[in-house]
Amino acid sequence: MTDAVIVPALDQVPLRTTEQPIYDQPFELQLLYQDTATGAEHYVIRYPAGLTGTRHTHSVAHTIVVIEGRLMANGEEIGPGSYVHFPANTVMHHEPAAGTHCLFVTIFDGPFDVRPA
């Protein structure tokens, strides 16, 4: 049996900067959990205000839970407490809503990958 992963304050997790090909600028993230059996990965991510993304897919299902700020997900603006689920290989688009950042948890059902759509 493995130990539980407990994160009491997601907004205080130290983040590292990353660059991904579907975004026009760097953003911050931190791996919270990785399942060695399935490859599932859980991240906390902060998109800065003004970040722009492009339509893309992931080969595994992908879930987002918004913690703070506002997120545009497939054309719909959502805020804290919102949930979005994208099945594997679904074309998606998400980025912070105009004029705001967004902090969220994202859960991949297997190893992370991304392909422009």
Rosetta constraint file for C-alpha pairs under 8 A:
AtomPair CA 5 CA 32 HARMONIC 7.89 0.50
AtomPair CA 5 CA 33 HARMONIC 7.35 0.50
AtomPair CA 9 CA 13 HARMONIC 6.91 0.50
AtomPair CA 10 CA 44 HARMONIC 7.12 0.50
AtomPair CA 11 CA 103 HARMONIC 7.51 0.50
AtomPair CA 13 CA 30 HARMONIC 7.57 0.50
AtomPair CA 14 CA 30 HARMONIC 7.17 0.50
AtomPair CA 15 CA 28 HARMONIC 5.56 0.50
AtomPair CA 15 CA 29 HARMONIC 5.00 0.50
AtomPair CA 15 CA 30 HARMONIC 5.09 0.50
AtomPair CA 15 CA 45 HARMONIC 7.87 0.50
AtomPair CA 16 CA 28 HARMONIC 5.25 0.50
AtomPair CA 16 CA 29 HARMONIC 5.49 0.50
AtomPair CA 16 CA 30 HARMONIC 6.18 0.50
AtomPair CA 17 CA 26 HARMONIC 6.39 0.50
AtomPair CA 17 CA 27 HARMONIC 5.60 0.50
AtomPair CA 17 CA 28 HARMONIC 4.41 0.50
AtomPair CA 17 CA 29 HARMONIC 6.47 0.50
AtomPair CA 18 CA 26 HARMONIC 5.53 0.50
AtomPair CA 18 CA 27 HARMONIC 5.69 0.50
AtomPair CA 18 CA 28 HARMONIC 5.95 0.50
AtomPair CA 18 CA 29 HARMONIC 7.09 0.50
AtomPair CA 19 CA 23 HARMONIC 7.37 0.50
AtomPair CA 19 CA 25 HARMONIC 6.75 0.50
AtomPair CA 19 CA 26 HARMONIC 4.59 0.50
AtomPair CA 19 CA 27 HARMONIC 6.60 0.50
AtomPair CA 20 CA 26 HARMONIC 7.27 0.50
AtomPair CA 21 CA 116 HARMONIC 7.92 0.50
AtomPair CA 22 CA 53 HARMONIC 5.52 0.50
AtomPair CA 22 CA 54 HARMONIC 5.33 0.50
AtomPair CA 22 CA 55 HARMONIC 7.54 0.50
AtomPair CA 22 CA 56 HARMONIC 7.24 0.50
AtomPair CA 22 CA 116 HARMONIC 6.38 0.50
AtomPair CA 23 CA 51 HARMONIC 6.92 0.50
AtomPair CA 23 CA 52 HARMONIC 5.71 0.50
AtomPair CA 23 CA 53 HARMONIC 4.41 0.50
AtomPair CA 23 CA 54 HARMONIC 6.61 0.50
AtomPair CA 24 CA 51 HARMONIC 6.38 0.50
AtomPair CA 24 CA 52 HARMONIC 5.63 0.50
AtomPair CA 24 CA 53 HARMONIC 6.51 0.50
AtomPair CA 25 CA 51 HARMONIC 6.19 0.50
AtomPair CA 25 CA 52 HARMONIC 7.58 0.50
AtomPair CA 27 CA 45 HARMONIC 7.69 0.50
AtomPair CA 27 CA 46 HARMONIC 6.34 0.50
AtomPair CA 27 CA 47 HARMONIC 5.41 0.50
AtomPair CA 27 CA 48 HARMONIC 6.42 0.50
AtomPair CA 28 CA 45 HARMONIC 5.75 0.50
AtomPair CA 28 CA 46 HARMONIC 5.20 0.50
AtomPair CA 28 CA 47 HARMONIC 6.70 0.50
AtomPair CA 29 CA 43 HARMONIC 6.55 0.50
AtomPair CA 29 CA 44 HARMONIC 5.54 0.50
AtomPair CA 29 CA 45 HARMONIC 4.22 0.50
AtomPair CA 29 CA 46 HARMONIC 6.19 0.50
AtomPair CA 30 CA 43 HARMONIC 5.53 0.50
AtomPair CA 30 CA 44 HARMONIC 5.49 0.50
AtomPair CA 30 CA 45 HARMONIC 6.66 0.50
AtomPair CA 31 CA 41 HARMONIC 7.19 0.50
AtomPair CA 31 CA 42 HARMONIC 6.02 0.50
AtomPair CA 31 CA 43 HARMONIC 4.50 0.50
AtomPair CA 31 CA 44 HARMONIC 6.68 0.50
AtomPair CA 32 CA 41 HARMONIC 7.66 0.50
AtomPair CA 32 CA 42 HARMONIC 5.39 0.50
AtomPair CA 32 CA 43 HARMONIC 5.17 0.50
AtomPair CA 32 CA 44 HARMONIC 6.77 0.50
AtomPair CA 33 CA 41 HARMONIC 5.79 0.50
AtomPair CA 33 CA 42 HARMONIC 5.11 0.50
AtomPair CA 33 CA 43 HARMONIC 7.14 0.50
AtomPair CA 34 CA 39 HARMONIC 6.31 0.50
AtomPair CA 34 CA 40 HARMONIC 5.61 0.50
AtomPair CA 34 CA 41 HARMONIC 4.55 0.50
AtomPair CA 34 CA 42 HARMONIC 6.47 0.50
AtomPair CA 35 CA 39 HARMONIC 5.11 0.50
AtomPair CA 35 CA 40 HARMONIC 5.17 0.50
AtomPair CA 35 CA 41 HARMONIC 6.65 0.50
AtomPair CA 36 CA 40 HARMONIC 7.69 0.50
AtomPair CA 38 CA 109 HARMONIC 7.68 0.50
AtomPair CA 38 CA 110 HARMONIC 5.87 0.50
AtomPair CA 38 CA 111 HARMONIC 7.85 0.50
AtomPair CA 39 CA 109 HARMONIC 7.42 0.50
AtomPair CA 39 CA 110 HARMONIC 4.53 0.50
AtomPair CA 39 CA 111 HARMONIC 4.73 0.50
AtomPair CA 40 CA 107 HARMONIC 7.42 0.50
AtomPair CA 40 CA 108 HARMONIC 5.48 0.50
AtomPair CA 40 CA 109 HARMONIC 4.63 0.50
AtomPair CA 40 CA 110 HARMONIC 3.77 0.50
AtomPair CA 40 CA 111 HARMONIC 5.47 0.50
AtomPair CA 40 CA 112 HARMONIC 7.84 0.50
AtomPair CA 41 CA 107 HARMONIC 5.94 0.50
AtomPair CA 41 CA 108 HARMONIC 5.20 0.50
AtomPair CA 41 CA 109 HARMONIC 6.84 0.50
AtomPair CA 41 CA 110 HARMONIC 6.37 0.50
AtomPair CA 41 CA 111 HARMONIC 6.18 0.50
AtomPair CA 41 CA 112 HARMONIC 6.87 0.50
AtomPair CA 42 CA 105 HARMONIC 7.10 0.50
AtomPair CA 42 CA 106 HARMONIC 5.78 0.50
AtomPair CA 42 CA 107 HARMONIC 4.44 0.50
AtomPair CA 42 CA 108 HARMONIC 6.28 0.50
AtomPair CA 43 CA 105 HARMONIC 5.60 0.50
AtomPair CA 43 CA 106 HARMONIC 5.31 0.50
AtomPair CA 43 CA 107 HARMONIC 6.49 0.50
AtomPair CA 44 CA 103 HARMONIC 7.22 0.50
AtomPair CA 44 CA 104 HARMONIC 5.73 0.50
AtomPair CA 44 CA 105 HARMONIC 4.43 0.50
AtomPair CA 44 CA 106 HARMONIC 6.38 0.50
AtomPair CA 45 CA 102 HARMONIC 7.98 0.50
AtomPair CA 45 CA 103 HARMONIC 5.67 0.50
AtomPair CA 45 CA 104 HARMONIC 5.44 0.50
AtomPair CA 45 CA 105 HARMONIC 6.20 0.50
AtomPair CA 45 CA 106 HARMONIC 7.33 0.50
AtomPair CA 46 CA 101 HARMONIC 7.08 0.50
AtomPair CA 46 CA 102 HARMONIC 5.59 0.50
AtomPair CA 46 CA 103 HARMONIC 4.39 0.50
AtomPair CA 46 CA 104 HARMONIC 6.59 0.50
AtomPair CA 47 CA 51 HARMONIC 6.61 0.50
AtomPair CA 47 CA 95 HARMONIC 7.20 0.50
AtomPair CA 47 CA 96 HARMONIC 6.22 0.50
AtomPair CA 47 CA 101 HARMONIC 5.48 0.50
AtomPair CA 47 CA 102 HARMONIC 5.16 0.50
AtomPair CA 47 CA 103 HARMONIC 6.49 0.50
AtomPair CA 48 CA 96 HARMONIC 7.22 0.50
AtomPair CA 48 CA 100 HARMONIC 7.28 0.50
AtomPair CA 48 CA 101 HARMONIC 4.58 0.50
AtomPair CA 48 CA 102 HARMONIC 6.76 0.50
AtomPair CA 49 CA 96 HARMONIC 6.29 0.50
AtomPair CA 49 CA 97 HARMONIC 7.67 0.50
AtomPair CA 49 CA 98 HARMONIC 7.07 0.50
AtomPair CA 49 CA 99 HARMONIC 5.61 0.50
AtomPair CA 49 CA 100 HARMONIC 4.63 0.50
AtomPair CA 49 CA 101 HARMONIC 4.24 0.50
AtomPair CA 49 CA 102 HARMONIC 7.57 0.50
AtomPair CA 50 CA 96 HARMONIC 7.20 0.50
AtomPair CA 50 CA 98 HARMONIC 6.74 0.50
AtomPair CA 50 CA 99 HARMONIC 6.55 0.50
AtomPair CA 50 CA 100 HARMONIC 7.41 0.50
AtomPair CA 50 CA 101 HARMONIC 7.73 0.50
AtomPair CA 51 CA 95 HARMONIC 6.62 0.50
AtomPair CA 51 CA 96 HARMONIC 6.65 0.50
AtomPair CA 52 CA 95 HARMONIC 6.03 0.50
AtomPair CA 52 CA 96 HARMONIC 7.69 0.50
AtomPair CA 53 CA 93 HARMONIC 6.90 0.50
AtomPair CA 53 CA 94 HARMONIC 6.59 0.50
AtomPair CA 53 CA 95 HARMONIC 5.76 0.50
AtomPair CA 54 CA 93 HARMONIC 6.10 0.50
AtomPair CA 54 CA 94 HARMONIC 7.85 0.50
AtomPair CA 54 CA 116 HARMONIC 7.12 0.50
AtomPair CA 54 CA 117 HARMONIC 7.89 0.50
AtomPair CA 55 CA 91 HARMONIC 6.38 0.50
AtomPair CA 55 CA 92 HARMONIC 5.41 0.50
AtomPair CA 55 CA 93 HARMONIC 4.63 0.50
AtomPair CA 55 CA 94 HARMONIC 7.86 0.50
AtomPair CA 55 CA 116 HARMONIC 6.16 0.50
AtomPair CA 55 CA 117 HARMONIC 5.37 0.50
AtomPair CA 56 CA 91 HARMONIC 5.46 0.50
AtomPair CA 56 CA 92 HARMONIC 5.49 0.50
AtomPair CA 56 CA 93 HARMONIC 6.47 0.50
AtomPair CA 56 CA 114 HARMONIC 6.73 0.50
AtomPair CA 56 CA 115 HARMONIC 5.47 0.50
AtomPair CA 56 CA 116 HARMONIC 4.26 0.50
AtomPair CA 56 CA 117 HARMONIC 4.42 0.50
AtomPair CA 57 CA 88 HARMONIC 7.62 0.50
AtomPair CA 57 CA 89 HARMONIC 5.27 0.50
AtomPair CA 57 CA 90 HARMONIC 5.70 0.50
AtomPair CA 57 CA 91 HARMONIC 4.99 0.50
AtomPair CA 57 CA 92 HARMONIC 6.17 0.50
AtomPair CA 57 CA 114 HARMONIC 5.85 0.50
AtomPair CA 57 CA 115 HARMONIC 5.35 0.50
AtomPair CA 57 CA 116 HARMONIC 6.50 0.50
AtomPair CA 57 CA 117 HARMONIC 6.32 0.50
AtomPair CA 58 CA 62 HARMONIC 7.40 0.50
AtomPair CA 58 CA 88 HARMONIC 6.04 0.50
AtomPair CA 58 CA 89 HARMONIC 5.37 0.50
AtomPair CA 58 CA 90 HARMONIC 7.25 0.50
AtomPair CA 58 CA 112 HARMONIC 7.35 0.50
AtomPair CA 58 CA 113 HARMONIC 5.68 0.50
AtomPair CA 58 CA 114 HARMONIC 4.99 0.50
AtomPair CA 58 CA 115 HARMONIC 6.47 0.50
AtomPair CA 59 CA 88 HARMONIC 5.14 0.50
AtomPair CA 59 CA 89 HARMONIC 5.05 0.50
AtomPair CA 59 CA 113 HARMONIC 6.76 0.50
AtomPair CA 59 CA 114 HARMONIC 7.58 0.50
AtomPair CA 60 CA 87 HARMONIC 7.04 0.50
AtomPair CA 60 CA 88 HARMONIC 4.21 0.50
AtomPair CA 60 CA 89 HARMONIC 6.70 0.50
AtomPair CA 60 CA 108 HARMONIC 6.48 0.50
AtomPair CA 60 CA 109 HARMONIC 5.69 0.50
AtomPair CA 60 CA 110 HARMONIC 5.81 0.50
AtomPair CA 60 CA 111 HARMONIC 7.60 0.50
AtomPair CA 60 CA 112 HARMONIC 7.77 0.50
AtomPair CA 61 CA 85 HARMONIC 7.43 0.50
AtomPair CA 61 CA 86 HARMONIC 5.72 0.50
AtomPair CA 61 CA 87 HARMONIC 4.40 0.50
AtomPair CA 61 CA 88 HARMONIC 4.06 0.50
AtomPair CA 61 CA 89 HARMONIC 7.50 0.50
AtomPair CA 61 CA 108 HARMONIC 5.93 0.50
AtomPair CA 61 CA 109 HARMONIC 5.45 0.50
AtomPair CA 61 CA 110 HARMONIC 7.72 0.50
AtomPair CA 62 CA 85 HARMONIC 5.92 0.50
AtomPair CA 62 CA 86 HARMONIC 5.18 0.50
AtomPair CA 62 CA 87 HARMONIC 6.47 0.50
AtomPair CA 62 CA 88 HARMONIC 7.00 0.50
AtomPair CA 62 CA 106 HARMONIC 6.94 0.50
AtomPair CA 62 CA 107 HARMONIC 5.68 0.50
AtomPair CA 62 CA 108 HARMONIC 4.66 0.50
AtomPair CA 62 CA 109 HARMONIC 6.49 0.50
AtomPair CA 63 CA 83 HARMONIC 7.37 0.50
AtomPair CA 63 CA 84 HARMONIC 5.65 0.50
AtomPair CA 63 CA 85 HARMONIC 4.33 0.50
AtomPair CA 63 CA 86 HARMONIC 6.18 0.50
AtomPair CA 63 CA 106 HARMONIC 5.45 0.50
AtomPair CA 63 CA 107 HARMONIC 5.05 0.50
AtomPair CA 63 CA 108 HARMONIC 6.58 0.50
AtomPair CA 64 CA 83 HARMONIC 5.71 0.50
AtomPair CA 64 CA 84 HARMONIC 5.09 0.50
AtomPair CA 64 CA 85 HARMONIC 6.40 0.50
AtomPair CA 64 CA 104 HARMONIC 6.59 0.50
AtomPair CA 64 CA 105 HARMONIC 5.66 0.50
AtomPair CA 64 CA 106 HARMONIC 4.44 0.50
AtomPair CA 64 CA 107 HARMONIC 6.51 0.50
AtomPair CA 65 CA 80 HARMONIC 7.85 0.50
AtomPair CA 65 CA 81 HARMONIC 6.60 0.50
AtomPair CA 65 CA 82 HARMONIC 5.68 0.50
AtomPair CA 65 CA 83 HARMONIC 4.61 0.50
AtomPair CA 65 CA 84 HARMONIC 6.57 0.50
AtomPair CA 65 CA 104 HARMONIC 5.54 0.50
AtomPair CA 65 CA 105 HARMONIC 5.24 0.50
AtomPair CA 65 CA 106 HARMONIC 6.50 0.50
AtomPair CA 66 CA 70 HARMONIC 7.64 0.50
AtomPair CA 66 CA 71 HARMONIC 7.45 0.50
AtomPair CA 66 CA 78 HARMONIC 7.82 0.50
AtomPair CA 66 CA 79 HARMONIC 6.14 0.50
AtomPair CA 66 CA 80 HARMONIC 4.88 0.50
AtomPair CA 66 CA 81 HARMONIC 5.58 0.50
AtomPair CA 66 CA 82 HARMONIC 5.37 0.50
AtomPair CA 66 CA 83 HARMONIC 6.63 0.50
AtomPair CA 66 CA 102 HARMONIC 7.34 0.50
AtomPair CA 66 CA 103 HARMONIC 6.26 0.50
AtomPair CA 66 CA 104 HARMONIC 4.29 0.50
AtomPair CA 66 CA 105 HARMONIC 6.51 0.50
AtomPair CA 67 CA 79 HARMONIC 7.64 0.50
AtomPair CA 67 CA 80 HARMONIC 4.79 0.50
AtomPair CA 67 CA 81 HARMONIC 6.12 0.50
AtomPair CA 67 CA 82 HARMONIC 7.97 0.50
AtomPair CA 67 CA 102 HARMONIC 7.64 0.50
AtomPair CA 67 CA 103 HARMONIC 5.45 0.50
AtomPair CA 67 CA 104 HARMONIC 4.97 0.50
AtomPair CA 67 CA 105 HARMONIC 7.26 0.50
AtomPair CA 68 CA 79 HARMONIC 6.74 0.50
AtomPair CA 68 CA 80 HARMONIC 4.94 0.50
AtomPair CA 68 CA 102 HARMONIC 5.77 0.50
AtomPair CA 68 CA 103 HARMONIC 5.13 0.50
AtomPair CA 68 CA 104 HARMONIC 6.92 0.50
AtomPair CA 69 CA 79 HARMONIC 6.07 0.50
AtomPair CA 69 CA 80 HARMONIC 6.55 0.50
AtomPair CA 69 CA 96 HARMONIC 7.82 0.50
AtomPair CA 69 CA 100 HARMONIC 6.15 0.50
AtomPair CA 69 CA 101 HARMONIC 5.45 0.50
AtomPair CA 69 CA 102 HARMONIC 4.31 0.50
AtomPair CA 69 CA 103 HARMONIC 6.30 0.50
AtomPair CA 70 CA 77 HARMONIC 6.68 0.50
AtomPair CA 70 CA 78 HARMONIC 5.68 0.50
AtomPair CA 70 CA 79 HARMONIC 4.57 0.50
AtomPair CA 70 CA 80 HARMONIC 7.10 0.50
AtomPair CA 70 CA 96 HARMONIC 5.91 0.50
AtomPair CA 70 CA 97 HARMONIC 5.30 0.50
AtomPair CA 70 CA 100 HARMONIC 6.38 0.50
AtomPair CA 70 CA 101 HARMONIC 6.66 0.50
AtomPair CA 70 CA 102 HARMONIC 5.37 0.50
AtomPair CA 71 CA 77 HARMONIC 5.65 0.50
AtomPair CA 71 CA 78 HARMONIC 5.37 0.50
AtomPair CA 71 CA 79 HARMONIC 6.31 0.50
AtomPair CA 71 CA 94 HARMONIC 6.83 0.50
AtomPair CA 71 CA 95 HARMONIC 5.83 0.50
AtomPair CA 71 CA 96 HARMONIC 4.41 0.50
AtomPair CA 71 CA 97 HARMONIC 4.97 0.50
AtomPair CA 71 CA 101 HARMONIC 7.98 0.50
AtomPair CA 71 CA 102 HARMONIC 6.01 0.50
AtomPair CA 72 CA 76 HARMONIC 5.36 0.50
AtomPair CA 72 CA 77 HARMONIC 4.46 0.50
AtomPair CA 72 CA 78 HARMONIC 6.36 0.50
AtomPair CA 72 CA 93 HARMONIC 7.79 0.50
AtomPair CA 72 CA 94 HARMONIC 5.33 0.50
AtomPair CA 72 CA 95 HARMONIC 5.41 0.50
AtomPair CA 72 CA 96 HARMONIC 5.73 0.50
AtomPair CA 72 CA 97 HARMONIC 5.19 0.50
AtomPair CA 73 CA 77 HARMONIC 6.42 0.50
AtomPair CA 73 CA 78 HARMONIC 7.40 0.50
AtomPair CA 73 CA 84 HARMONIC 7.69 0.50
AtomPair CA 73 CA 92 HARMONIC 7.51 0.50
AtomPair CA 73 CA 93 HARMONIC 5.86 0.50
AtomPair CA 73 CA 94 HARMONIC 4.47 0.50
AtomPair CA 73 CA 95 HARMONIC 6.96 0.50
AtomPair CA 74 CA 92 HARMONIC 6.02 0.50
AtomPair CA 74 CA 93 HARMONIC 5.09 0.50
AtomPair CA 74 CA 94 HARMONIC 6.27 0.50
AtomPair CA 75 CA 93 HARMONIC 7.72 0.50
AtomPair CA 77 CA 97 HARMONIC 6.61 0.50
AtomPair CA 78 CA 82 HARMONIC 6.12 0.50
AtomPair CA 86 CA 90 HARMONIC 6.22 0.50
AtomPair CA 86 CA 92 HARMONIC 7.40 0.50
AtomPair CA 91 CA 117 HARMONIC 6.56 0.50
AtomPair CA 96 CA 100 HARMONIC 6.29 0.50
AtomPair CA 96 CA 101 HARMONIC 5.61 0.50
AtomPair CA 96 CA 102 HARMONIC 5.54 0.50
AtomPair CA 97 CA 101 HARMONIC 7.32 0.50
AtomPair CA 97 CA 102 HARMONIC 7.86 0.50
AtomPair CA 108 CA 112 HARMONIC 6.41 0.50
